[in-house]
Amino acid sequence: MVRANGAVSLRELARVVQTSEVTVRRDVRALEAEGLLDRRHGGAVLPGGFTRESGFPQKSHLATAEKTAIADVAAGLVEEGEAVVVGAGTTTQELARRLARVPGLTVVTNSLLVAQALAHANRVEVVMTGGTLRGSNYALVGSGAEQSLQGLRVSRAFLSGSGLTAERGLSTSNMLSASVDRALVQAAAEVVVLADHTKLGTDTMFQTVPTDVMTRLVTDEPPPHDDRAATELQALADQGVQITVAGTAPGGSGAGMDGMQGRRRPRREGPLPVQRHGATPLRSAPASLLDPQPPDRRVADLRRR
């Protein structure tokens, strides 16, 4: 699976082989020792430095439940009558399917998949960039796409990518895609990054959204005992990124951390405020009141320094 997809999550491996994530994690360690793959937080990738980019068919089958949960939360950030930009990717495609229900919306995109998801939406205007079609992810790239974004201003941008670290921010494996994503960022007052837990801690070649430009990260809850992902989220929060964690099960919960919009803020002192996203509106409350799970499963672990 890793050879075919370039990357795979522990959850997906456990589902396919019908065993526990604990067993899969042990097997992945053994395969890494033999040089057959590299471990990443919550998953595994092909060995050797920066990860390569998988094609759309492979990406569409990875972390599907997580992407759905992330898209549900992200769609709740968009209000009637807004103008937004939505970048290319399988997670943003899921978001577009939900944005079709927001009346009076204007969506600017370089993604054919996003445009297709919105093509028959009532009262949603779709504006596509120019550019050259990149078949692997059905996105328009190149100078034509970048020039069509000049002078554009919208309320927020929704972007995904191949990797996300607190040190470099969001990144992707393709230079042309990265260049267009940077142009999308320049057009928005706020930048919302959509990234499932398999991308946390993964660094790829071309930076698209520096950490100090990110307004918010919408992600899913990392697997239990995934200290690396929790540490990465804490580091992102310390740099001023507001984090919302979406649950992947019905009635699932999520956590939020307040951050400044597009600006770096000083390191926090004391516990981080935690928000949970479930059946009720997003609100701020102590994690102990909102999450009945054992302490080692709480995203409140992100409070640890």
KOLMAR-416816 format. One record per residue (C-alpha): residue number from 1; residue in one letter; x, z, y. Coordinates in steps of 0.05 Angstrom, whole numbers, plus 5000, padded with zeros to 4 digits. Example, Ala and Ser with C-alpha at 12.3 -4.5 7.8 and 13.67 -1.06 7.14 Angstrom:
<node torro="1" rolum="A" c1="5246" c3="5156" c2="4910"/>
<node torro="2" rolum="S" c1="5273" c3="5143" c2="4979"/>
This chain:
<node torro="1" rolum="M" c1="5000" c3="5000" c2="5000"/>
<node torro="2" rolum="V" c1="5056" c3="5016" c2="5048"/>
<node torro="3" rolum="R" c1="5091" c3="4950" c2="5034"/>
<node torro="4" rolum="A" c1="5026" c3="4912" c2="5045"/>
<node torro="5" rolum="N" c1="5003" c3="4949" c2="5108"/>
<node torro="6" rolum="G" c1="5068" c3="4972" c2="5140"/>
<node torro="7" rolum="A" c1="5038" c3="5041" c2="5148"/>
<node torro="8" rolum="V" c1="4986" c3="5084" c2="5113"/>
<node torro="9" rolum="S" c1="4957" c3="5153" c2="5124"/>
<node torro="10" rolum="L" c1="4960" c3="5210" c2="5074"/>
<node torro="11" rolum="R" c1="4884" c3="5214" c2="5077"/>
<node torro="12" rolum="E" c1="4879" c3="5141" c2="5056"/>
<node torro="13" rolum="L" c1="4930" c3="5148" c2="5001"/>
<node torro="14" rolum="A" c1="4894" c3="5210" c2="4974"/>
<node torro="15" rolum="R" c1="4828" c3="5172" c2="4975"/>
<node torro="16" rolum="V" c1="4856" c3="5111" c2="4938"/>
<node torro="17" rolum="V" c1="4892" c3="5150" c2="4883"/>
<node torro="18" rolum="Q" c1="4837" c3="5203" c2="4880"/>
<node torro="19" rolum="T" c1="4880" c3="5264" c2="4888"/>
<node torro="20" rolum="S" c1="4893" c3="5317" c2="4941"/>
<node torro="21" rolum="E" c1="4933" c3="5307" c2="5005"/>
<node torro="22" rolum="V" c1="4980" c3="5362" c2="4982"/>
<node torro="23" rolum="T" c1="4998" c3="5322" c2="4919"/>
<node torro="24" rolum="V" c1="5006" c3="5258" c2="4959"/>
<node torro="25" rolum="R" c1="5050" c3="5293" c2="5010"/>
<node torro="26" rolum="R" c1="5096" c3="5316" c2="4953"/>
<node torro="27" rolum="D" c1="5100" c3="5246" c2="4924"/>
<node torro="28" rolum="V" c1="5115" c3="5216" c2="4992"/>
<node torro="29" rolum="R" c1="5173" c3="5265" c2="5000"/>
<node torro="30" rolum="A" c1="5201" c3="5242" c2="4933"/>
<node torro="31" rolum="L" c1="5194" c3="5168" c2="4951"/>
<node torro="32" rolum="E" c1="5229" c3="5181" c2="5018"/>
<node torro="33" rolum="A" c1="5287" c3="5214" c2="4981"/>
<node torro="34" rolum="E" c1="5294" c3="5149" c2="4942"/>
<node torro="35" rolum="G" c1="5295" c3="5109" c2="5006"/>
<node torro="36" rolum="L" c1="5230" c3="5072" c2="4989"/>
<node torro="37" rolum="L" c1="5192" c3="5094" c2="5052"/>
<node torro="38" rolum="D" c1="5197" c3="5138" c2="5113"/>
<node torro="39" rolum="R" c1="5151" c3="5196" c2="5125"/>
<node torro="40" rolum="R" c1="5112" c3="5201" c2="5190"/>
<node torro="41" rolum="H" c1="5064" c3="5256" c2="5213"/>
<node torro="42" rolum="G" c1="5004" c3="5248" c2="5168"/>
<node torro="43" rolum="G" c1="5028" c3="5185" c2="5134"/>
<node torro="44" rolum="A" c1="5084" c3="5139" c2="5112"/>
<node torro="45" rolum="V" c1="5116" c3="5074" c2="5138"/>
<node torro="46" rolum="L" c1="5165" c3="5023" c2="5113"/>
<node torro="47" rolum="P" c1="5236" c3="5049" c2="5116"/>
<node torro="48" rolum="G" c1="5284" c3="5033" c2="5173"/>
<node torro="49" rolum="G" c1="5279" c3="5051" c2="5246"/>
<node torro="50" rolum="F" c1="5221" c3="5028" c2="5288"/>
<node torro="51" rolum="T" c1="5158" c3="5010" c2="5251"/>
<node torro="52" rolum="R" c1="5135" c3="4937" c2="5247"/>
<node torro="53" rolum="E" c1="5067" c3="4916" c2="5269"/>
<node torro="54" rolum="S" c1="5014" c3="4905" c2="5217"/>
<node torro="55" rolum="G" c1="4964" c3="4848" c2="5223"/>
<node torro="56" rolum="F" c1="4891" c3="4857" c2="5238"/>
<node torro="57" rolum="P" c1="4867" c3="4853" c2="5165"/>
<node torro="58" rolum="Q" c1="4913" c3="4911" c2="5147"/>
<node torro="59" rolum="K" c1="4898" c3="4953" c2="5209"/>
<node torro="60" rolum="S" c1="4823" c3="4946" c2="5201"/>
<node torro="61" rolum="H" c1="4826" c3="4985" c2="5135"/>
<node torro="62" rolum="L" c1="4870" c3="5042" c2="5161"/>
<node torro="63" rolum="A" c1="4841" c3="5108" c2="5184"/>
<node torro="64" rolum="T" c1="4771" c3="5079" c2="5192"/>
<node torro="65" rolum="A" c1="4734" c3="5145" c2="5195"/>
<node torro="66" rolum="E" c1="4783" c3="5171" c2="5247"/>
<node torro="67" rolum="K" c1="4775" c3="5108" c2="5290"/>
<node torro="68" rolum="T" c1="4700" c3="5114" c2="5287"/>
<node torro="69" rolum="A" c1="4702" c3="5187" c2="5310"/>
<node torro="70" rolum="I" c1="4750" c3="5170" c2="5366"/>
<node torro="71" rolum="A" c1="4707" c3="5112" c2="5390"/>
<node torro="72" rolum="D" c1="4645" c3="5156" c2="5390"/>
<node torro="73" rolum="V" c1="4679" c3="5206" c2="5437"/>
<node torro="74" rolum="A" c1="4711" c3="5153" c2="5481"/>
<node torro="75" rolum="A" c1="4644" c3="5118" c2="5492"/>
<node torro="76" rolum="G" c1="4616" c3="5183" c2="5519"/>
<node torro="77" rolum="L" c1="4666" c3="5178" c2="5577"/>
<node torro="78" rolum="V" c1="4635" c3="5114" c2="5604"/>
<node torro="79" rolum="E" c1="4576" c3="5117" c2="5652"/>
<node torro="80" rolum="E" c1="4523" c3="5067" c2="5669"/>
<node torro="81" rolum="G" c1="4546" c3="5014" c2="5720"/>
<node torro="82" rolum="E" c1="4621" c3="5026" c2="5711"/>
<node torro="83" rolum="A" c1="4675" c3="4973" c2="5707"/>
<node torro="84" rolum="V" c1="4728" c3="4985" c2="5655"/>
<node torro="85" rolum="V" c1="4784" c3="4948" c2="5619"/>
<node torro="86" rolum="V" c1="4791" c3="4951" c2="5544"/>
<node torro="87" rolum="G" c1="4854" c3="4929" c2="5509"/>
<node torro="88" rolum="A" c1="4864" c3="4897" c2="5441"/>
<node torro="89" rolum="G" c1="4862" c3="4936" c2="5376"/>
<node torro="90" rolum="T" c1="4818" c3="4958" c2="5319"/>
<node torro="91" rolum="T" c1="4802" c3="5025" c2="5352"/>
<node torro="92" rolum="T" c1="4783" c3="4991" c2="5417"/>
<node torro="93" rolum="Q" c1="4740" c3="4943" c2="5377"/>
<node torro="94" rolum="E" c1="4701" c3="5004" c2="5351"/>
<node torro="95" rolum="L" c1="4695" c3="5029" c2="5422"/>
<node torro="96" rolum="A" c1="4667" c3="4961" c2="5445"/>
<node torro="97" rolum="R" c1="4611" c3="4965" c2="5393"/>
<node torro="98" rolum="R" c1="4588" c3="5029" c2="5425"/>
<node torro="99" rolum="L" c1="4596" c3="5005" c2="5496"/>
<node torro="100" rolum="A" c1="4544" c3="4951" c2="5481"/>
<node torro="101" rolum="R" c1="4492" c3="5006" c2="5493"/>
<node torro="102" rolum="V" c1="4516" c3="5024" c2="5563"/>
<node torro="103" rolum="P" c1="4473" c3="4986" c2="5615"/>
<node torro="104" rolum="G" c1="4503" c3="4956" c2="5676"/>
<node torro="105" rolum="L" c1="4573" c3="4958" c2="5648"/>
<node torro="106" rolum="T" c1="4628" c3="4908" c2="5665"/>
<node torro="107" rolum="V" c1="4683" c3="4902" c2="5613"/>
<node torro="108" rolum="V" c1="4748" c3="4865" c2="5626"/>
<node torro="109" rolum="T" c1="4788" c3="4850" c2="5563"/>
<node torro="110" rolum="N" c1="4841" c3="4806" c2="5533"/>
<node torro="111" rolum="S" c1="4813" c3="4818" c2="5463"/>
<node torro="112" rolum="L" c1="4769" c3="4766" c2="5428"/>
<node torro="113" rolum="L" c1="4745" c3="4821" c2="5381"/>
<node torro="114" rolum="V" c1="4723" c3="4866" c2="5439"/>
<node torro="115" rolum="A" c1="4688" c3="4807" c2="5472"/>
<node torro="116" rolum="Q" c1="4654" c3="4789" c2="5407"/>
<node torro="117" rolum="A" c1="4628" c3="4860" c2="5398"/>
<node torro="118" rolum="L" c1="4597" c3="4856" c2="5468"/>
<node torro="119" rolum="A" c1="4574" c3="4784" c2="5466"/>
<node torro="120" rolum="H" c1="4500" c3="4799" c2="5454"/>
<node torro="121" rolum="A" c1="4496" c3="4864" c2="5492"/>
<node torro="122" rolum="N" c1="4441" c3="4866" c2="5544"/>
<node torro="123" rolum="R" c1="4462" c3="4882" c2="5615"/>
<node torro="124" rolum="V" c1="4537" c3="4884" c2="5597"/>
<node torro="125" rolum="E" c1="4581" c3="4834" c2="5632"/>
<node torro="126" rolum="V" c1="4644" c3="4813" c2="5596"/>
<node torro="127" rolum="V" c1="4703" c3="4784" c2="5635"/>
<node torro="128" rolum="M" c1="4760" c3="4755" c2="5594"/>
<node torro="129" rolum="T" c1="4831" c3="4745" c2="5617"/>
<node torro="130" rolum="G" c1="4866" c3="4679" c2="5610"/>
<node torro="131" rolum="G" c1="4927" c3="4671" c2="5567"/>
<node torro="132" rolum="T" c1="4952" c3="4647" c2="5500"/>
<node torro="133" rolum="L" c1="4918" c3="4669" c2="5436"/>
<node torro="134" rolum="R" c1="4960" c3="4715" c2="5391"/>
<node torro="135" rolum="G" c1="4928" c3="4705" c2="5323"/>
<node torro="136" rolum="S" c1="4953" c3="4768" c2="5289"/>
<node torro="137" rolum="N" c1="4909" c3="4813" c2="5332"/>
<node torro="138" rolum="Y" c1="4862" c3="4762" c2="5365"/>
<node torro="139" rolum="A" c1="4887" c3="4779" c2="5435"/>
<node torro="140" rolum="L" c1="4904" c3="4736" c2="5495"/>
<node torro="141" rolum="V" c1="4975" c3="4747" c2="5519"/>
<node torro="142" rolum="G" c1="5028" c3="4715" c2="5563"/>
<node torro="143" rolum="S" c1="5033" c3="4700" c2="5637"/>
<node torro="144" rolum="G" c1="4963" c3="4672" c2="5641"/>
<node torro="145" rolum="A" c1="4933" c3="4739" c2="5618"/>
<node torro="146" rolum="E" c1="4977" c3="4779" c2="5665"/>
<node torro="147" rolum="Q" c1="4963" c3="4735" c2="5726"/>
<node torro="148" rolum="S" c1="4888" c3="4739" c2="5715"/>
<node torro="149" rolum="L" c1="4892" c3="4815" c2="5722"/>
<node torro="150" rolum="Q" c1="4927" c3="4814" c2="5789"/>
<node torro="151" rolum="G" c1="4885" c3="4845" c2="5844"/>
<node torro="152" rolum="L" c1="4836" c3="4875" c2="5794"/>
<node torro="153" rolum="R" c1="4814" c3="4948" c2="5802"/>
<node torro="154" rolum="V" c1="4769" c3="4986" c2="5754"/>
<node torro="155" rolum="S" c1="4753" c3="5059" c2="5741"/>
<node torro="156" rolum="R" c1="4790" c3="5067" c2="5675"/>
<node torro="157" rolum="A" c1="4828" c3="5031" c2="5620"/>
<node torro="158" rolum="F" c1="4821" c3="5043" c2="5546"/>
<node torro="159" rolum="L" c1="4883" c3="5025" c2="5507"/>
<node torro="160" rolum="S" c1="4910" c3="5033" c2="5437"/>
<node torro="161" rolum="G" c1="4978" c3="5018" c2="5407"/>
<node torro="162" rolum="S" c1="5025" c3="5024" c2="5348"/>
<node torro="163" rolum="G" c1="5057" c3="5092" c2="5365"/>
<node torro="164" rolum="L" c1="5052" c3="5151" c2="5411"/>
<node torro="165" rolum="T" c1="5103" c3="5204" c2="5429"/>
<node torro="166" rolum="A" c1="5107" c3="5255" c2="5485"/>
<node torro="167" rolum="E" c1="5176" c3="5228" c2="5503"/>
<node torro="168" rolum="R" c1="5158" c3="5154" c2="5513"/>
<node torro="169" rolum="G" c1="5082" c3="5153" c2="5513"/>
<node torro="170" rolum="L" c1="5044" c3="5095" c2="5481"/>
<node torro="171" rolum="S" c1="5084" c3="5038" c2="5451"/>
<node torro="172" rolum="T" c1="5073" c3="4974" c2="5411"/>
<node torro="173" rolum="S" c1="5116" c3="4929" c2="5367"/>
<node torro="174" rolum="N" c1="5104" c3="4864" c2="5405"/>
<node torro="175" rolum="M" c1="5134" c3="4847" c2="5472"/>
<node torro="176" rolum="L" c1="5078" c3="4800" c2="5495"/>
<node torro="177" rolum="S" c1="5024" c3="4851" c2="5478"/>
<node torro="178" rolum="A" c1="5062" c3="4906" c2="5513"/>
<node torro="179" rolum="S" c1="5068" c3="4865" c2="5577"/>
<node torro="180" rolum="V" c1="4993" c3="4852" c2="5580"/>
<node torro="181" rolum="D" c1="4977" c3="4925" c2="5565"/>
<node torro="182" rolum="R" c1="5021" c3="4946" c2="5624"/>
<node torro="183" rolum="A" c1="4981" c3="4898" c2="5668"/>
<node torro="184" rolum="L" c1="4916" c3="4929" c2="5643"/>
<node torro="185" rolum="V" c1="4943" c3="4998" c2="5661"/>
<node torro="186" rolum="Q" c1="4960" c3="4975" c2="5732"/>
<node torro="187" rolum="A" c1="4887" c3="4954" c2="5742"/>
<node torro="188" rolum="A" c1="4857" c3="5023" c2="5726"/>
<node torro="189" rolum="A" c1="4850" c3="5087" c2="5765"/>
<node torro="190" rolum="E" c1="4852" c3="5127" c2="5699"/>
<node torro="191" rolum="V" c1="4883" c3="5111" c2="5632"/>
<node torro="192" rolum="V" c1="4851" c3="5134" c2="5567"/>
<node torro="193" rolum="V" c1="4893" c3="5125" c2="5504"/>
<node torro="194" rolum="L" c1="4858" c3="5119" c2="5437"/>
<node torro="195" rolum="A" c1="4904" c3="5137" c2="5379"/>
<node torro="196" rolum="D" c1="4890" c3="5167" c2="5311"/>
<node torro="197" rolum="H" c1="4936" c3="5220" c2="5282"/>
<node torro="198" rolum="T" c1="4977" c3="5169" c2="5241"/>
<node torro="199" rolum="K" c1="5007" c3="5143" c2="5307"/>
<node torro="200" rolum="L" c1="5028" c3="5211" c2="5334"/>
<node torro="201" rolum="G" c1="5103" c3="5218" c2="5332"/>
<node torro="202" rolum="T" c1="5114" c3="5145" c2="5316"/>
<node torro="203" rolum="D" c1="5158" c3="5106" c2="5364"/>
<node torro="204" rolum="T" c1="5157" c3="5030" c2="5368"/>
<node torro="205" rolum="M" c1="5198" c3="4980" c2="5408"/>
<node torro="206" rolum="F" c1="5160" c3="4967" c2="5473"/>
<node torro="207" rolum="Q" c1="5132" c3="5021" c2="5518"/>
<node torro="208" rolum="T" c1="5063" c3="5007" c2="5547"/>
<node torro="209" rolum="V" c1="5037" c3="5072" c2="5577"/>
<node torro="210" rolum="P" c1="5088" c3="5125" c2="5598"/>
<node torro="211" rolum="T" c1="5065" c3="5196" c2="5586"/>
<node torro="212" rolum="D" c1="5060" c3="5212" c2="5660"/>
<node torro="213" rolum="V" c1="5011" c3="5155" c2="5670"/>
<node torro="214" rolum="M" c1="4964" c3="5176" c2="5614"/>
<node torro="215" rolum="T" c1="4902" c3="5211" c2="5639"/>
<node torro="216" rolum="R" c1="4871" c3="5228" c2="5572"/>
<node torro="217" rolum="L" c1="4885" c3="5221" c2="5497"/>
<node torro="218" rolum="V" c1="4827" c3="5215" c2="5448"/>
<node torro="219" rolum="T" c1="4851" c3="5228" c2="5377"/>
<node torro="220" rolum="D" c1="4828" c3="5258" c2="5312"/>
<node torro="221" rolum="E" c1="4846" c3="5325" c2="5282"/>
<node torro="222" rolum="P" c1="4913" c3="5323" c2="5246"/>
<node torro="223" rolum="P" c1="4914" c3="5342" c2="5172"/>
<node torro="224" rolum="P" c1="4927" c3="5416" c2="5154"/>
<node torro="225" rolum="H" c1="4999" c3="5438" c2="5159"/>
<node torro="226" rolum="D" c1="5018" c3="5376" c2="5198"/>
<node torro="227" rolum="D" c1="5063" c3="5414" c2="5246"/>
<node torro="228" rolum="R" c1="5095" c3="5351" c2="5273"/>
<node torro="229" rolum="A" c1="5030" c3="5323" c2="5299"/>
<node torro="230" rolum="A" c1="5009" c3="5390" c2="5327"/>
<node torro="231" rolum="T" c1="5076" c3="5396" c2="5363"/>
<node torro="232" rolum="E" c1="5069" c3="5326" c2="5391"/>
<node torro="233" rolum="L" c1="4999" c3="5341" c2="5418"/>
<node torro="234" rolum="Q" c1="5025" c3="5406" c2="5449"/>
<node torro="235" rolum="A" c1="5081" c3="5368" c2="5483"/>
<node torro="236" rolum="L" c1="5033" c3="5316" c2="5510"/>
<node torro="237" rolum="A" c1="4988" c3="5372" c2="5537"/>
<node torro="238" rolum="D" c1="5047" c3="5406" c2="5570"/>
<node torro="239" rolum="Q" c1="5061" c3="5341" c2="5608"/>
<node torro="240" rolum="G" c1="4991" c3="5340" c2="5637"/>
<node torro="241" rolum="V" c1="4953" c3="5295" c2="5588"/>
<node torro="242" rolum="Q" c1="4882" c3="5318" c2="5576"/>
<node torro="243" rolum="I" c1="4870" c3="5316" c2="5501"/>
<node torro="244" rolum="T" c1="4805" c3="5309" c2="5464"/>
<node torro="245" rolum="V" c1="4804" c3="5315" c2="5389"/>
<node torro="246" rolum="A" c1="4745" c3="5284" c2="5352"/>
<node torro="247" rolum="G" c1="4719" c3="5309" c2="5286"/>
<node torro="248" rolum="T" c1="4713" c3="5257" c2="5230"/>
<node torro="249" rolum="A" c1="4654" c3="5290" c2="5194"/>
<node torro="250" rolum="P" c1="4581" c3="5298" c2="5217"/>
<node torro="251" rolum="G" c1="4578" c3="5357" c2="5264"/>
<node torro="252" rolum="G" c1="4654" c3="5355" c2="5266"/>
<node torro="253" rolum="S" c1="4692" c3="5388" c2="5322"/>
<node torro="254" rolum="G" c1="4745" c3="5368" c2="5371"/>
<node torro="255" rolum="A" c1="4789" c3="5402" c2="5421"/>
<node torro="256" rolum="G" c1="4805" c3="5386" c2="5493"/>
<node torro="257" rolum="M" c1="4861" c3="5407" c2="5539"/>
<node torro="258" rolum="D" c1="4853" c3="5399" c2="5614"/>
<node torro="259" rolum="G" c1="4904" c3="5354" c2="5648"/>
<node torro="260" rolum="M" c1="4918" c3="5320" c2="5714"/>
<node torro="261" rolum="Q" c1="4897" c3="5248" c2="5722"/>
<node torro="262" rolum="G" c1="4957" c3="5202" c2="5718"/>
<node torro="263" rolum="R" c1="5007" c3="5253" c2="5745"/>
<node torro="264" rolum="R" c1="5057" c3="5299" c2="5712"/>
<node torro="265" rolum="R" c1="5041" c3="5373" c2="5721"/>
<node torro="266" rolum="P" c1="5084" c3="5435" c2="5711"/>
<node torro="267" rolum="R" c1="5088" c3="5467" c2="5643"/>
<node torro="268" rolum="R" c1="5031" c3="5514" c2="5629"/>
<node torro="269" rolum="E" c1="5038" c3="5589" c2="5622"/>
<node torro="270" rolum="G" c1="4992" c3="5625" c2="5574"/>
<node torro="271" rolum="P" c1="4941" c3="5598" c2="5525"/>
<node torro="272" rolum="L" c1="4913" c3="5529" c2="5534"/>
<node torro="273" rolum="P" c1="4838" c3="5523" c2="5546"/>
<node torro="274" rolum="V" c1="4804" c3="5491" c2="5486"/>
<node torro="275" rolum="Q" c1="4743" c3="5447" c2="5484"/>
<node torro="276" rolum="R" c1="4704" c3="5427" c2="5423"/>
<node torro="277" rolum="H" c1="4666" c3="5362" c2="5414"/>
<node torro="278" rolum="G" c1="4609" c3="5364" c2="5363"/>
<node torro="279" rolum="A" c1="4534" c3="5357" c2="5366"/>
<node torro="280" rolum="T" c1="4532" c3="5393" c2="5433"/>
<node torro="281" rolum="P" c1="4563" c3="5368" c2="5498"/>
<node torro="282" rolum="L" c1="4637" c3="5377" c2="5509"/>
<node torro="283" rolum="R" c1="4649" c3="5446" c2="5538"/>
<node torro="284" rolum="S" c1="4704" c3="5497" c2="5547"/>
<node torro="285" rolum="A" c1="4706" c3="5560" c2="5504"/>
<node torro="286" rolum="P" c1="4753" c3="5601" c2="5462"/>
<node torro="287" rolum="A" c1="4771" c3="5564" c2="5398"/>
<node torro="288" rolum="S" c1="4753" c3="5624" c2="5356"/>
<node torro="289" rolum="L" c1="4680" c3="5618" c2="5379"/>
<node torro="290" rolum="L" c1="4675" c3="5545" c2="5365"/>
<node torro="291" rolum="D" c1="4716" c3="5532" c2="5302"/>
<node torro="292" rolum="P" c1="4697" c3="5571" c2="5239"/>
<node torro="293" rolum="Q" c1="4755" c3="5539" c2="5200"/>
<node torro="294" rolum="P" c1="4814" c3="5581" c2="5178"/>
<node torro="295" rolum="P" c1="4869" c3="5589" c2="5230"/>
<node torro="296" rolum="D" c1="4916" c3="5539" c2="5197"/>
<node torro="297" rolum="R" c1="4862" c3="5484" c2="5206"/>
<node torro="298" rolum="R" c1="4848" c3="5496" c2="5278"/>
<node torro="299" rolum="V" c1="4871" c3="5450" c2="5332"/>
<node torro="300" rolum="A" c1="4877" c3="5515" c2="5370"/>
<node torro="301" rolum="D" c1="4945" c3="5518" c2="5335"/>
<node torro="302" rolum="L" c1="4966" c3="5472" c2="5391"/>
<node torro="303" rolum="R" c1="4971" c3="5535" c2="5434"/>
<node torro="304" rolum="R" c1="5034" c3="5555" c2="5398"/>
<node torro="305" rolum="R" c1="5097" c3="5542" c2="5437"/>
